[in-house]
Amino acid sequence: MEPIAKECIGDTNKEGNLQCGKCIAVCKMLANFKVTPKIHFTKILETNEVDPMLPYSCNMCYDCTRVCPKKLDLREAFQSIRKDLVKENAGSSPIKKHRGIEMHQRLSFSSLFNTTQEDKKANGSQIKPVRRVFMPGCSLPSYKPELVESILKHLQDKLPGTASVLKCCGKPTYLLGQEDLFHERYARLQDEFDATGADEVIVACQNCYNMVKEYSPNQKVVSLWSLLQEIGLPEASLGVGKGSNLTFAIHDSCPTRFVPEIHHGVRWIMTELGYNIEELEKSKENTTCCGMGGMVGAANFSLAKEVMTERTSQASSQHMVVYCASCRDAMLMGGKKALHILDLIFGETYTCSHFFPTKPYNPLINWKNRFKAKKYIEKVYNSNKRSDQHE
């Protein structure tokens, strides 16, 4: 906090006019709290007091640092405050609305919704194969378990021997500021990676991409969206969108704003499918948060909704495509019709005559879907075992 209080040049001059203010221009949270980071952090340092709603209203999207002349890391500063607040509150977030997230994380690491499966097909070679494990994350299984099964089968076809780990990366625990609990939970995920002998972790979630990259140094993390450009799409999906009368605006996920190979991969997929796309002015590295980032929706939903609505208003098309299921929910709440890119890969040709859901699923359906995803993954590997037995 101290470097920001000292180095931030965002302040008011003698005439009362704001100097700099570039971060405020791109951040709904800073604009809503109506004071600059310099003023925020100076006050916190002087009084040793902070309104918990301030740090827990940060989307952690890094857009402020992207535009900051001094590249000050507000995200890390707010995360540090969250950690301090948790320590002061006996290991829990001081925000009562976060109890749902804490329950979500307990269930996300429960054996009821977790599974690790291995495929031994590629292990007979004298040359040691690259051991890959597919990690679908949490939001995709919650959305459509059928898509998890479909993409897993495609990976199995193109990369025989790919294992699977269905378990959370712990990012919500991390974002709440529960540092010790996060490391404990991530260690359990790491144990699953190590048990498969994985050299590479293929992720479908952008938060998982960052967490695995930082906390699993012995594994190489690979995004599914860049990998598909290397191994190809299912043959049945090629050109499926050429007969569509829709244009899909692409929303890029903010956690991987600085990973261009993911942006390139997503656009390659859309080109191969044959759908028309709309490029938003704020895309790729310059993308904005969907509103779900930082667990803000639980603590400050009105602010999250503002971010969602602002993001969707930047698209001319009424239809959006995302590669994060949580972003899809945000686009729906922002008033657009949205699909996950896997819907387009494994679905029929989407046109304006199709029905598009207008609301996200409720939590009960999400958990039912996650349980189904577990069963679908296990079914794929059990099918492989039966196939091997008959060969």
HURABEL-V126923 format. One record per helix or strand. SS is the DSSP state (alpha for helix, beta for strand). FROM is the first residue (numbers start at 1). LEN is the number of residues. If there is no record, write none. Layout:
ss=SS from=FROM len=LEN
ss=SS from=FROM len=LEN
//
This chain:
ss=alpha from=2 len=6
ss=beta from=12 len=1
ss=beta from=18 len=1
ss=alpha from=22 len=5
ss=alpha from=28 len=6
ss=alpha from=37 len=11
ss=alpha from=52 len=4
ss=alpha from=63 len=5
ss=alpha from=74 len=15
ss=alpha from=96 len=13
ss=beta from=115 len=3
ss=alpha from=121 len=4
ss=beta from=132 len=4
ss=alpha from=139 len=5
ss=alpha from=145 len=14
ss=beta from=163 len=4
ss=alpha from=171 len=6
ss=alpha from=179 len=18
ss=beta from=200 len=4
ss=alpha from=206 len=10
ss=beta from=220 len=4
ss=alpha from=224 len=8
ss=alpha from=235 len=3
ss=beta from=247 len=4
ss=alpha from=254 len=3
ss=alpha from=260 len=14
ss=beta from=276 len=4
ss=alpha from=284 len=3
ss=alpha from=293 len=7
ss=alpha from=301 len=13
ss=beta from=319 len=4
ss=alpha from=325 len=9
ss=beta from=337 len=4
ss=alpha from=341 len=6
ss=alpha from=363 len=27
//
